[in-house]
Amino acid sequence: MTTASSHEHRAPPIAILVNGPSSSGKSTLCRVLHNRLTDLADGDPEAAFARVAFDDLVVLISDKLFPISYVALQGSDLSRLSSRAPHDGRAAWEYVDESHAEGKHGGSPRLRLVLNPHGQRLLKGVHRSWGAHLQLGSNLIIDHFIQDAEWYDDVIAVLHQSRARIFTVGVHCSVAELERREAFRGDGKVEGRPLGLARRSDELCHTHPLVYDVTVQTDVENTDQSVDRIIAALKA
């Protein structure tokens, strides 16, 4: 029988925060990690993990508020969109060319994802929903793309407020491999990405004061090897 005392002595939930640039293989890594941790939990509800992601934000946004550049990449009907012209403020997000900005790679194109006020509020709400799950005692794998300092400040504050154990994973990949993967993602589905997002996001995602418990290099080791190292570090 579950008692109030047993709840008081439960270990805090775990938040595995996985951060890296677009096209670095985070989603594949998180799916495999999720499966492995589920196997290790062996049906124990206190050890089970749920998987959440930055990309869950897209599910909350009406497809009429997608940007023209994104919908054009998919070859879909532009006439359905609320946006009348690129960067008119009507789309929930846009891709802004920052090819002339300073960065470790330089080059062109280099695109930054920019949220409008509606998108910014939704992202903050997504972060807070993760905090609510943690406060209820659920363990989370968080597949994130911490591009901006404001996003970093917000998600870290939410995780600390939840009093969860925070375990951080940095995902790295060579820019050549990032761009090779990015070029194959324009498949007409939600996974499509415009060229240049990987290069610019790789310049931005690891600039925050986030100390990783483990880092993985997805163009050097395979997914199972990365997951093995994450689980070993998590148990240490």
C-alpha positions as CSV (number, residue, x, y, z in Angstrom):
1,M,0.0,0.0,0.0
2,T,1.3,3.5,-0.9
3,T,1.6,5.8,2.1
4,A,2.3,9.5,2.5
5,S,5.6,8.6,4.0
6,S,6.7,6.6,0.9
7,H,5.9,9.6,-1.3
8,E,8.0,11.8,0.9
9,H,11.0,9.5,0.6
10,R,10.9,9.1,-3.2
11,A,14.0,10.2,-5.1
12,P,13.5,13.4,-7.2
13,P,12.6,12.8,-10.8
14,I,15.3,13.0,-13.5
15,A,15.4,15.5,-16.3
16,I,17.8,14.4,-19.1
17,L,18.3,17.6,-21.1
18,V,19.7,16.8,-24.5
19,N,20.9,19.9,-26.4
20,G,22.4,20.2,-29.9
21,P,22.0,21.9,-33.3
22,S,19.5,21.1,-36.0
23,S,20.2,17.9,-37.9
24,S,22.7,16.6,-35.2
25,G,20.7,13.4,-34.6
26,K,19.1,14.4,-31.3
27,S,15.7,13.0,-32.1
28,T,17.1,9.6,-33.1
29,L,19.4,9.6,-30.0
30,C,16.5,10.4,-27.7
31,R,14.2,7.7,-29.2
32,V,16.8,5.0,-28.7
33,L,17.7,6.3,-25.2
34,H,14.0,6.3,-24.4
35,N,13.6,2.7,-25.5
36,R,16.7,1.6,-23.5
37,L,15.6,3.3,-20.3
38,T,12.2,1.8,-20.7
39,D,13.7,-1.6,-20.9
40,L,15.9,-0.9,-17.9
41,A,12.8,0.2,-15.9
42,D,11.2,-3.1,-16.6
43,G,7.7,-1.9,-15.9
44,D,8.6,0.0,-12.7
45,P,6.4,3.1,-12.9
46,E,8.8,5.2,-10.8
47,A,11.7,4.5,-13.2
48,A,9.7,5.1,-16.4
49,F,10.7,8.0,-18.7
50,A,8.6,10.2,-21.0
51,R,10.2,11.9,-24.1
52,V,9.4,15.5,-24.9
53,A,10.9,17.8,-27.5
54,F,11.3,21.4,-28.7
55,D,9.7,20.2,-31.9
56,D,6.5,19.5,-29.9
57,L,6.0,23.3,-30.3
58,V,5.0,22.8,-34.0
59,V,2.0,20.6,-32.9
60,L,0.6,23.5,-31.0
61,I,0.8,25.9,-34.0
62,S,-1.9,26.1,-36.7
63,D,-0.4,25.2,-40.1
64,K,-1.9,28.4,-41.3
65,L,0.7,30.2,-39.2
66,F,3.7,28.4,-40.7
67,P,6.2,30.6,-42.6
68,I,6.1,30.9,-46.3
69,S,9.6,29.6,-46.7
70,Y,8.9,26.5,-44.7
71,V,5.6,25.6,-46.6
72,A,7.3,26.4,-49.9
73,L,10.0,23.9,-49.0
74,Q,7.3,21.2,-48.6
75,G,5.7,22.1,-51.9
76,S,2.4,22.9,-50.1
77,D,-0.4,25.4,-50.8
78,L,0.8,28.9,-49.9
79,S,-2.6,30.4,-50.3
80,R,-3.8,28.9,-47.0
81,L,-1.3,30.9,-45.0
82,S,-2.0,33.9,-42.8
83,S,1.4,35.3,-43.8
84,R,1.1,37.5,-46.9
85,A,4.9,38.0,-47.4
86,P,8.0,36.7,-45.7
87,H,8.8,38.4,-42.3
88,D,5.4,40.2,-42.1
89,G,5.0,39.2,-38.5
90,R,2.0,36.9,-39.2
91,A,3.9,33.6,-39.1
92,A,4.6,31.9,-35.8
93,W,8.3,31.7,-36.7
94,E,10.6,32.7,-39.5
95,Y,14.1,31.8,-40.7
96,V,16.3,34.9,-40.7
97,D,19.5,35.0,-42.7
98,E,22.5,35.7,-40.4
99,S,25.2,34.9,-43.0
100,H,27.1,38.1,-42.1
101,A,27.0,37.5,-38.3
102,E,30.1,36.4,-36.4
103,G,30.4,32.7,-35.8
104,K,32.9,29.8,-35.7
105,H,31.9,28.5,-39.1
106,G,31.0,31.7,-41.1
107,G,29.8,31.0,-44.6
108,S,26.4,31.2,-46.2
109,P,23.6,30.5,-45.9
110,R,23.3,30.6,-42.1
111,L,19.8,30.8,-40.8
112,R,18.4,31.5,-37.4
113,L,14.9,30.4,-36.3
114,V,13.0,33.4,-34.8
115,L,9.7,33.1,-33.0
116,N,7.0,35.8,-33.1
117,P,5.3,36.7,-29.8
118,H,2.7,33.9,-30.3
119,G,5.5,31.4,-30.8
120,Q,7.5,32.8,-27.9
121,R,4.6,32.4,-25.5
122,L,4.0,28.8,-26.7
123,L,7.6,27.9,-26.2
124,K,7.5,29.2,-22.6
125,G,4.3,27.2,-22.1
126,V,6.0,24.1,-23.4
127,H,8.8,24.6,-21.0
128,R,6.4,25.0,-18.1
129,S,4.5,21.9,-19.1
130,W,7.8,20.0,-18.7
131,G,8.2,21.5,-15.3
132,A,4.7,20.4,-14.3
133,H,5.5,16.8,-15.4
134,L,8.6,16.8,-13.3
135,Q,6.8,18.2,-10.3
136,L,4.3,15.4,-10.6
137,G,7.3,13.0,-10.4
138,S,7.7,12.0,-14.0
139,N,11.2,11.4,-15.4
140,L,11.8,13.2,-18.7
141,I,14.1,13.0,-21.7
142,I,14.1,16.5,-23.2
143,D,15.1,16.8,-26.8
144,H,16.0,20.5,-27.1
145,F,17.5,22.9,-29.5
146,I,18.7,25.7,-27.2
147,Q,19.5,28.3,-29.8
148,D,18.8,31.6,-27.9
149,A,20.0,32.8,-24.5
150,E,16.4,33.6,-23.6
151,W,15.4,30.0,-24.3
152,Y,18.3,28.8,-22.2
153,D,17.4,31.1,-19.2
154,D,13.7,30.0,-19.4
155,V,14.2,26.3,-19.6
156,I,16.9,26.1,-16.9
157,A,14.8,28.2,-14.5
158,V,11.8,25.8,-15.1
159,L,14.0,22.8,-14.5
160,H,15.5,24.2,-11.3
161,Q,12.1,25.1,-10.0
162,S,10.9,21.6,-10.5
163,R,13.6,20.3,-8.1
164,A,14.4,17.5,-10.5
165,R,17.9,16.0,-10.9
166,I,19.1,17.6,-14.0
167,F,21.4,15.5,-16.2
168,T,22.8,17.3,-19.3
169,V,23.9,15.8,-22.7
170,G,25.6,17.9,-25.3
171,V,25.2,16.6,-28.9
172,H,28.0,17.5,-31.3
173,C,28.5,16.8,-35.0
174,S,30.9,18.2,-37.7
175,V,29.4,20.9,-39.8
176,A,30.0,18.9,-42.9
177,E,27.9,16.1,-41.6
178,L,25.3,18.4,-40.3
179,E,24.8,20.0,-43.7
180,R,24.8,16.6,-45.4
181,R,22.0,15.4,-43.2
182,E,20.2,18.7,-43.6
183,A,20.2,18.4,-47.4
184,F,18.3,15.1,-47.1
185,R,15.6,16.5,-44.8
186,G,13.7,18.5,-47.4
187,D,11.3,15.5,-47.8
188,G,8.0,17.3,-47.9
189,K,7.2,16.4,-44.3
190,V,7.5,18.2,-41.0
191,E,11.1,17.0,-40.8
192,G,12.1,19.3,-43.7
193,R,14.6,22.1,-42.8
194,P,15.9,25.0,-44.9
195,L,19.6,24.9,-45.8
196,G,21.7,27.0,-43.4
197,L,19.8,26.3,-40.1
198,A,22.2,23.5,-39.1
199,R,25.3,25.7,-39.7
200,R,24.0,28.7,-37.7
201,S,22.5,26.7,-34.9
202,D,25.8,24.8,-34.4
203,E,27.3,28.2,-33.8
204,L,24.7,29.1,-31.2
205,C,23.5,26.0,-29.3
206,H,26.6,25.4,-27.2
207,T,27.4,29.0,-26.4
208,H,25.3,29.0,-23.2
209,P,26.8,28.4,-19.7
210,L,25.6,24.8,-19.7
211,V,28.1,22.3,-18.3
212,Y,27.4,18.9,-19.8
213,D,27.5,15.7,-17.8
214,V,28.3,13.8,-21.0
215,T,28.9,14.8,-24.6
216,V,28.4,12.7,-27.7
217,Q,29.8,13.1,-31.2
218,T,27.1,11.7,-33.6
219,D,29.3,11.7,-36.7
220,V,32.0,9.7,-35.0
221,E,30.1,7.1,-32.9
222,N,26.9,5.3,-33.7
223,T,23.7,5.9,-31.7
224,D,24.0,2.8,-29.6
225,Q,27.5,3.8,-28.6
226,S,26.3,7.3,-27.6
227,V,23.4,5.8,-25.6
228,D,25.7,3.4,-23.8
229,R,27.9,6.3,-22.7
230,I,24.9,8.4,-21.6
231,I,23.4,5.5,-19.5
232,A,26.8,4.8,-17.9
233,A,27.3,8.4,-17.0
234,L,23.7,8.6,-15.6
235,K,24.4,5.6,-13.4
236,A,27.7,6.9,-12.2
